[in-house]
Amino acid sequence: MISKLISFVILCLLFKDCENKEVFAEVGSMAVLPCTLPPQRVSPAVTWSNSKGSIWKMQSGGMRFYSASWGSRVKCPHKQFHEGDYSLQIFSVREEDAGFYTCTLETNNKRTTTVTVTLRIIKVSISPPVPLMGQNVFIQCSVSEGEVMRLSGATKRWMLNGRPYEPQDSSIARRIKRDQNMALRIKGEETMSGNWTCVVNSKDGEGRASALLDVKGIIQPPSDNAQVYAAVGSAVTLPCVFSDGLTPSNAFWERLENKTTSKPLTLPPSFSAPSPSLSSGDKTAAVNEVSFEDAGQYRCSASVLGLKTQRRLQLVTAKVEVEILSKEAVELTCRLSDPSAVTKYKWIYTTFDLNGTEFTASVQTGQRVTVSQTSGGQWTCLFYGQQGLLGNVTHHIHNMEGQWGKRSVRVSHNAVLLLVGLTLLVLILLFVLIQMYRNYQRRNKAFQFLALESVLHNNSLERELDERSKQRCRSTK
């Protein structure tokens, strides 16, 4: 039967009243097999058949017959007959429906027109059906052709969420184009989730089939190395949310040395682990009081169905640096731990009236701004990236005078200490000099006493010698 049908198709192509068309249909969809004639006064006899026999038939008198094997899956709308349209509709298309179909039209003048239609069924399959992040995912586009000749000369391509998908590896791209089933292997990632569409183009038309890929795992943050911005002194949450239906176990957070290495560092002192009150799939942590040094890489890890799932994020901290230029002016600098994603800075100066109502008094651009210390109010630095606002950090001006006062007090205090120190040093030197002078005086007085004592001693000796000599003279007489 198949060989006869193929022979018939080949022969009918040699005649003028024989047409050959090609139709693509996705599994589960409705296929429309075209068969038209110019409008006729009397409806012709219509017969639709394939290699397995008759499918749908209508006699010239209007009597219709259905094949029991097709049942309600086929229909030829009679409302279109007056327009010469005898197309066959096939509902809930199956892979086994692929093949050759013939539409035979016989008018009252016994003229027969035959239309052949090649139905090709396209199906996209994904394995495993619900992959986890990190798993290999196989996506295949198969074209069921039944007993017809293999599709040749057609172009095949993939689309993801309505956009053309081209693998980064050129060798994989070439293999996809050569592969009849367009097999594609990808790494399960959140960015690969979405609607995958296989597009097949041939000289007679285009066919499409789609399948939804839902990669389970960590959905927040949506990708590795997502940046979270926080002002110094504020609180910030570090998101780690798993897909619905997943129950992660052994979840933990760690701080990494940098983007390229996995060497762990100590978590910040104000780090808060995931709360037990959160849902089973929410492992979000927090830093309750951010310091500028808390910036860096953080990683959330957990086990899901025996597979380790993890996601990195980068905490970027922001602060306002103050440089005192004079007693009247200071320079404010918007400082980020990692400004690589920042494309623009904006400063907004706001003041408050007695009722606490806020007024925007000035807007400036640039990373630095020079302001007056006596202006009061607050300056807020907003920093933007390519996708819009990234974050902000605020500084209150009333703190500036206090800083200048502290600096003045600190300078005065240092001067007093220096003066006291110098005074003590002078007093000590003066005391030493006085002591040296007193010692000198004492030594001089001691020398004077010794000389006088020597003179008196000599006089005494002379007197004693004189007396002795006198006594000797008397004794000799």
C-alpha positions as CSV (number, residue, x, y, z in Angstrom):
1,M,0.0,0.0,0.0
2,I,2.8,2.4,0.9
3,S,4.7,1.7,-2.4
4,K,1.5,2.2,-4.4
5,L,0.9,5.5,-2.7
6,I,4.4,6.7,-3.3
7,S,4.2,5.6,-6.9
8,F,0.9,7.4,-7.3
9,V,2.3,10.6,-5.8
10,I,5.3,10.5,-8.3
11,L,3.0,9.9,-11.2
12,C,0.5,12.6,-10.3
13,L,3.2,15.1,-10.1
14,L,3.6,14.6,-13.9
15,F,0.1,15.8,-14.6
16,K,-1.2,19.3,-14.5
17,D,-4.0,18.8,-12.1
18,C,-1.8,17.3,-9.3
19,E,-0.4,19.5,-6.6
20,N,2.1,18.7,-3.8
21,K,2.2,20.7,-0.6
22,E,4.2,20.3,2.7
23,V,2.7,21.0,6.1
24,F,4.5,21.2,9.5
25,A,2.6,20.7,12.8
26,E,3.5,20.4,16.4
27,V,2.6,17.4,18.5
28,G,-0.7,18.1,20.2
29,S,-1.7,20.9,17.9
30,M,-4.2,21.1,15.0
31,A,-2.9,20.5,11.5
32,V,-4.6,21.9,8.5
33,L,-4.0,20.0,5.2
34,P,-4.9,22.3,2.3
35,C,-7.0,21.3,-0.6
36,T,-8.7,23.9,-2.7
37,L,-10.5,24.4,-6.1
38,P,-12.1,27.4,-7.7
39,P,-15.7,27.7,-6.4
40,Q,-18.1,25.2,-8.0
41,R,-21.9,25.4,-8.5
42,V,-22.1,21.9,-7.3
43,S,-19.8,20.5,-4.6
44,P,-17.5,17.9,-6.0
45,A,-16.9,14.5,-4.5
46,V,-14.1,14.7,-1.9
47,T,-11.9,11.9,-0.6
48,W,-9.1,12.3,1.9
49,S,-6.8,9.3,2.4
50,N,-3.4,8.2,3.4
51,S,-1.3,5.0,3.2
52,K,-3.6,3.3,5.7
53,G,-6.8,4.0,3.7
54,S,-9.7,6.4,3.5
55,I,-9.9,9.1,6.3
56,W,-12.9,11.3,5.3
57,K,-15.2,11.2,2.3
58,M,-18.0,13.2,0.9
59,Q,-20.1,12.2,-2.1
60,S,-21.3,14.8,-4.6
61,G,-24.8,14.6,-3.0
62,G,-23.4,15.7,0.3
63,M,-23.2,12.3,2.1
64,R,-20.2,12.2,4.5
65,F,-18.2,9.3,5.8
66,Y,-15.6,9.1,8.6
67,S,-13.0,6.5,9.3
68,A,-13.6,4.8,12.6
69,S,-9.9,4.8,13.4
70,W,-9.8,8.6,13.2
71,G,-13.1,9.4,14.7
72,S,-13.7,13.0,15.8
73,R,-10.0,13.9,15.3
74,V,-10.7,14.8,11.7
75,K,-13.0,17.4,10.2
76,C,-13.7,19.0,6.9
77,P,-15.7,22.2,7.6
78,H,-18.7,22.4,5.1
79,K,-19.0,26.2,5.7
80,Q,-16.0,26.6,3.5
81,F,-17.1,24.4,0.7
82,H,-18.8,27.3,-1.2
83,E,-15.4,29.0,-1.3
84,G,-13.8,25.9,-2.8
85,D,-11.9,25.1,0.4
86,Y,-12.0,21.3,1.2
87,S,-9.0,21.4,3.7
88,L,-8.8,18.6,6.3
89,Q,-8.4,19.5,9.9
90,I,-6.6,17.0,12.2
91,F,-6.9,17.7,15.9
92,S,-4.5,16.6,18.7
93,V,-1.8,15.7,16.1
94,R,0.3,12.6,17.0
95,E,3.8,11.6,15.8
96,E,2.3,8.6,14.0
97,D,0.1,11.0,11.9
98,A,3.2,12.0,9.8
99,G,3.2,11.0,6.2
100,F,1.6,11.4,2.8
101,Y,-2.1,12.5,2.4
102,T,-4.1,12.8,-0.8
103,C,-7.1,14.9,-1.5
104,T,-9.1,13.7,-4.6
105,L,-11.7,16.1,-6.0
106,E,-14.1,14.8,-8.7
107,T,-16.4,17.4,-10.3
108,N,-19.6,16.7,-12.3
109,N,-17.8,16.8,-15.6
110,K,-15.7,13.8,-14.3
111,R,-12.6,15.9,-14.0
112,T,-10.4,14.8,-11.2
113,T,-8.0,17.0,-9.2
114,T,-5.5,15.4,-6.8
115,V,-3.6,17.3,-4.1
116,T,-0.9,15.5,-2.2
117,V,0.1,16.9,1.2
118,T,3.3,15.9,3.2
119,L,2.6,16.2,6.9
120,R,5.7,16.4,9.1
121,I,5.3,16.4,12.9
122,I,7.7,18.4,15.1
123,K,8.3,17.6,18.7
124,V,10.6,19.1,21.3
125,S,11.6,16.9,24.3
126,I,13.6,17.8,27.4
127,S,15.4,15.4,29.6
128,P,15.2,15.4,32.6
129,P,11.8,17.1,32.5
130,V,12.5,19.2,35.6
131,P,16.3,19.6,35.9
132,L,18.2,21.1,38.8
133,M,20.8,23.8,38.6
134,G,24.1,22.3,37.6
135,Q,22.6,19.3,35.9
136,N,23.2,18.5,32.2
137,V,20.0,19.1,30.2
138,F,19.3,17.5,26.8
139,I,16.9,19.3,24.5
140,Q,15.9,17.5,21.3
141,C,13.9,18.5,18.3
142,S,12.6,15.6,16.3
143,V,10.8,15.7,12.9
144,S,8.5,12.7,12.4
145,E,8.2,11.9,8.7
146,G,6.4,8.6,8.5
147,E,6.9,6.9,5.3
148,V,7.8,10.1,3.4
149,M,11.3,10.9,2.2
150,R,13.7,12.4,4.7
151,L,13.6,16.1,5.0
152,S,16.5,17.7,3.1
153,G,17.6,21.2,2.3
154,A,15.9,22.6,5.4
155,T,17.4,25.0,7.9
156,K,17.0,24.4,11.7
157,R,17.5,26.7,14.5
158,W,16.7,27.2,18.2
159,M,15.0,30.1,19.9
160,L,14.8,30.8,23.6
161,N,12.0,33.0,24.8
162,G,11.5,34.4,21.3
163,R,15.1,35.2,20.7
164,P,17.6,33.3,18.5
165,Y,19.9,31.0,20.6
166,E,23.4,30.5,19.5
167,P,25.7,28.3,21.6
168,Q,28.9,30.1,22.6
169,D,30.9,27.0,21.5
170,S,31.1,27.1,17.7
171,S,31.7,23.4,17.5
172,I,28.4,22.7,19.3
173,A,26.6,25.1,16.9
174,R,28.0,23.2,13.9
175,R,27.0,19.8,15.4
176,I,23.4,21.1,16.0
177,K,23.1,22.1,12.3
178,R,24.3,18.7,11.1
179,D,22.2,16.7,13.6
180,Q,18.8,15.6,12.2
181,N,17.2,15.8,15.6
182,M,19.0,19.1,16.6
183,A,20.1,17.6,19.9
184,L,21.3,20.3,22.3
185,R,23.1,19.8,25.7
186,I,23.2,22.7,28.0
187,K,24.1,23.3,31.7
188,G,21.1,23.7,33.9
189,E,21.0,27.4,34.9
190,E,18.3,29.9,35.7
191,T,19.1,31.9,32.6
192,M,18.3,28.8,30.5
193,S,14.8,28.6,31.8
194,G,12.0,29.6,29.5
195,N,10.3,28.5,26.2
196,W,12.6,26.7,23.9
197,T,11.4,26.7,20.3
198,C,12.6,24.6,17.4
199,V,12.2,26.3,14.0
200,V,12.4,24.2,10.8
201,N,12.3,26.0,7.5
202,S,11.9,24.3,4.1
203,K,11.2,25.5,0.6
204,D,7.5,25.0,1.2
205,G,7.0,26.4,4.6
206,E,8.0,26.7,8.2
207,G,7.3,24.6,11.3
208,R,7.7,25.3,15.0
209,A,7.5,23.3,18.1
210,S,8.1,24.4,21.7
211,A,8.7,23.1,25.2
212,L,9.0,24.8,28.5
213,L,12.2,24.4,30.5
214,D,12.0,25.1,34.2
215,V,15.3,24.8,35.9
216,K,14.9,24.3,39.6
217,G,17.3,25.7,42.2
218,I,18.1,29.1,43.6
219,I,15.9,31.8,42.0
220,Q,17.0,34.7,44.1
221,P,19.6,36.1,43.3
222,P,18.8,35.2,39.6
223,S,22.5,34.7,38.7
224,D,26.0,34.3,40.1
225,N,27.8,37.4,41.2
226,A,24.7,39.5,41.4
227,Q,25.5,42.8,43.3
228,V,23.7,44.0,46.4
229,Y,24.3,47.6,47.5
230,A,24.2,48.8,51.1
231,A,25.1,52.1,52.8
232,V,27.4,51.9,55.8
233,G,25.5,51.7,59.1
234,S,22.3,50.3,57.4
235,A,21.0,46.8,57.4
236,V,21.0,44.7,54.2
237,T,19.5,41.3,53.3
238,L,21.5,38.7,51.3
239,P,18.8,36.8,49.3
240,C,18.9,33.0,48.8
241,V,15.5,31.7,47.8
242,F,14.9,28.3,46.2
243,S,12.3,27.3,43.7
244,D,8.8,26.3,44.9
245,G,8.6,22.7,45.8
246,L,12.3,22.3,46.7
247,T,13.3,21.6,50.3
248,P,17.0,22.4,50.7
249,S,19.0,20.8,53.5
250,N,22.3,21.7,55.2
251,A,22.1,25.3,54.1
252,F,24.9,27.6,55.1
253,W,26.5,30.9,54.2
254,E,30.2,31.7,53.8
255,R,32.3,34.7,52.9
256,L,34.9,34.2,50.1
257,E,38.2,35.9,49.6
258,N,37.4,37.0,46.0
259,K,35.6,36.1,42.8
260,T,38.2,33.6,41.6
261,T,39.0,31.7,44.8
262,S,36.8,29.9,47.3
263,K,38.9,30.5,50.4
264,P,36.5,31.3,53.2
265,L,36.8,34.4,55.3
266,T,35.2,35.3,58.7
267,L,31.6,36.5,58.4
268,P,30.8,40.1,59.6
269,P,30.1,40.5,63.4
270,S,26.5,41.6,62.7
271,F,25.8,38.8,60.3
272,S,22.5,37.1,60.9
273,A,21.9,33.5,59.7
274,P,18.6,32.5,58.0
275,S,15.7,32.7,60.4
276,P,13.9,29.4,61.2
277,S,10.6,31.2,60.8
278,L,11.2,31.6,57.1
279,S,9.8,29.1,54.6
280,S,11.7,25.9,54.0
281,G,13.0,27.2,50.6
282,D,14.1,30.6,51.9
283,K,17.6,30.8,53.2
284,T,18.0,34.5,53.1
285,A,20.6,36.0,55.6
286,A,21.2,39.6,56.7
287,V,23.9,42.0,57.9
288,N,22.3,44.1,60.6
289,E,24.8,46.9,60.6
290,V,27.0,47.2,57.5
291,S,30.6,48.4,57.8
292,F,32.6,49.4,54.8
293,E,34.9,46.4,55.3
294,D,32.0,44.0,55.0
295,A,32.1,44.3,51.2
296,G,33.0,41.2,49.2
297,Q,31.8,37.9,47.9
298,Y,29.3,35.8,49.8
299,R,28.0,32.3,48.9
300,C,24.8,30.4,49.9
301,S,25.0,26.6,49.6
302,A,22.6,23.8,50.2
303,S,21.9,20.2,49.2
304,V,18.8,19.5,47.0
305,L,18.0,15.9,46.2
306,G,21.6,15.0,46.9
307,L,23.0,17.6,44.5
308,K,24.9,20.6,45.9
309,T,23.4,23.9,44.8
310,Q,25.1,27.2,45.5
311,R,24.9,30.8,44.4
312,R,27.4,33.7,44.8
313,L,26.5,37.3,45.3
314,Q,28.7,40.4,45.9
315,L,28.0,42.9,48.7
316,V,29.0,46.5,47.6
317,T,29.2,49.0,50.5
318,A,28.9,52.7,50.1
319,K,29.9,55.6,52.4
320,V,30.4,59.4,52.3
321,E,33.9,60.5,52.9
322,V,34.4,64.0,54.4
323,E,37.4,66.2,53.8
324,I,37.5,69.5,55.7
325,L,38.7,72.2,53.3
326,S,38.2,75.2,55.7
327,K,36.1,76.3,58.6
328,E,33.3,77.1,56.1
329,A,33.6,74.4,53.4
330,V,34.0,70.6,53.2
331,E,34.2,68.2,50.3
332,L,31.9,65.1,50.2
333,T,33.0,62.1,48.2
334,C,30.7,59.2,47.4
335,R,32.9,56.1,47.9
336,L,31.9,52.6,46.9
337,S,33.9,49.4,47.6
338,D,33.4,48.4,44.0
339,P,32.3,51.2,41.6
340,S,32.8,49.1,38.4
341,A,29.0,49.0,37.7
342,V,28.5,52.7,38.4
343,T,28.0,55.0,35.4
344,K,26.7,58.2,37.1
345,Y,26.6,59.9,40.5
346,K,24.0,62.4,41.6
347,W,23.9,64.5,44.7
348,I,20.5,65.7,46.1
349,Y,20.6,68.4,48.9
350,T,17.4,68.5,51.0
351,T,16.4,70.8,53.9
352,F,13.6,70.6,56.4
353,D,11.3,73.4,57.7
354,L,10.0,73.7,61.3
355,N,7.2,71.3,60.6
356,G,9.7,68.7,59.3
357,T,8.6,69.0,55.7
358,E,11.4,68.1,53.3
359,F,12.4,70.3,50.4
360,T,14.9,69.6,47.6
361,A,17.2,72.6,47.4
362,S,19.9,71.5,45.0
363,V,20.8,68.7,42.6
364,Q,24.4,68.2,41.4
365,T,26.2,65.5,39.4
366,G,29.7,64.0,40.0
367,Q,31.3,61.8,42.6
368,R,32.4,64.8,44.7
369,V,30.6,67.9,45.8
370,T,31.8,70.9,47.9
371,V,29.3,72.2,50.4
372,S,29.1,74.8,53.2
373,Q,29.2,73.6,56.8
374,T,26.7,76.1,57.9
375,S,24.0,75.1,55.4
376,G,22.4,72.4,57.5
377,G,20.1,69.7,56.0
378,Q,21.4,66.6,54.3
379,W,23.2,65.5,51.1
380,T,22.2,62.2,49.5
381,C,24.4,60.5,46.9
382,L,22.6,58.4,44.4
383,F,24.6,56.1,42.1
384,Y,23.3,54.6,38.9
385,G,24.2,51.8,36.5
386,Q,23.1,50.8,33.0
387,Q,19.9,49.4,34.3
388,G,19.0,52.4,36.6
389,L,19.4,53.3,40.2
390,L,21.8,51.0,42.2
391,G,21.6,52.5,45.6
392,N,22.2,55.6,47.8
393,V,24.0,56.9,50.9
394,T,23.1,60.0,53.0
395,H,25.1,62.4,55.1
396,H,23.7,65.0,57.5
397,I,25.4,68.4,57.4
398,H,24.8,69.2,61.1
399,N,27.5,66.7,61.9
400,M,30.1,68.8,60.0
401,E,30.2,71.7,62.5
402,G,30.6,69.1,65.2
403,Q,33.5,67.6,63.3
404,W,35.1,71.0,62.9
405,G,34.6,71.8,66.6
406,K,36.1,68.4,67.5
407,R,39.0,69.2,65.3
408,S,39.4,72.7,66.9
409,V,39.1,71.2,70.4
410,R,41.6,68.5,69.5
411,V,44.0,71.1,68.1
412,S,43.7,73.4,71.2
413,H,44.1,70.4,73.5
414,N,47.3,69.4,71.7
415,A,48.6,72.9,72.0
416,V,48.0,73.1,75.7
417,L,49.7,69.7,76.2
418,L,52.7,71.0,74.2
419,L,52.8,74.2,76.2
420,V,52.6,72.4,79.5
421,G,55.4,70.0,78.4
422,L,57.7,72.8,77.4
423,T,57.0,74.6,80.7
424,L,57.9,71.6,82.7
425,L,61.0,71.1,80.6
426,V,62.1,74.7,81.3
427,L,61.4,74.4,85.0
428,I,63.4,71.2,85.2
429,L,66.3,72.8,83.4
430,L,66.1,75.9,85.6
431,F,66.1,73.7,88.7
432,V,69.1,71.8,87.5
433,L,71.0,75.1,86.8
434,I,70.1,76.4,90.3
435,Q,71.4,73.2,91.9
436,M,74.6,73.4,89.9
437,Y,75.1,77.0,91.0
438,R,74.5,76.1,94.6
439,N,77.0,73.3,94.5
440,Y,79.5,75.7,93.0
441,Q,79.0,78.2,95.7
442,R,79.4,75.5,98.4
443,R,82.7,74.3,96.9
444,N,84.1,77.9,96.9
445,K,83.1,78.4,100.5
446,A,84.8,75.1,101.5
447,F,88.0,76.3,99.8
448,Q,88.0,79.6,101.7
449,F,87.6,77.8,105.1
450,L,90.5,75.4,104.3
451,A,92.8,78.4,103.5
452,L,91.9,80.2,106.7
453,E,92.4,77.1,108.8
454,S,95.8,76.6,107.2
455,V,96.9,80.2,108.1
456,L,95.7,79.8,111.7
457,H,97.5,76.5,112.0
458,N,100.7,78.1,110.6
459,N,100.5,81.0,113.0
460,S,99.9,78.6,115.9
461,L,103.0,76.6,114.9
462,E,105.1,79.8,114.7
463,R,104.0,80.9,118.1
464,E,104.8,77.5,119.5
465,L,108.2,77.5,117.9
466,D,109.0,81.0,119.2
467,E,108.0,80.0,122.8
468,R,110.2,76.9,122.6
469,S,113.2,78.9,121.3
470,K,112.8,81.4,124.1
471,Q,112.7,78.7,126.7
472,R,116.0,77.2,125.4
473,C,117.7,80.6,125.6
474,R,116.7,81.0,129.2
475,S,118.0,77.6,130.1
476,T,121.4,78.2,128.6
477,K,121.9,81.5,130.6
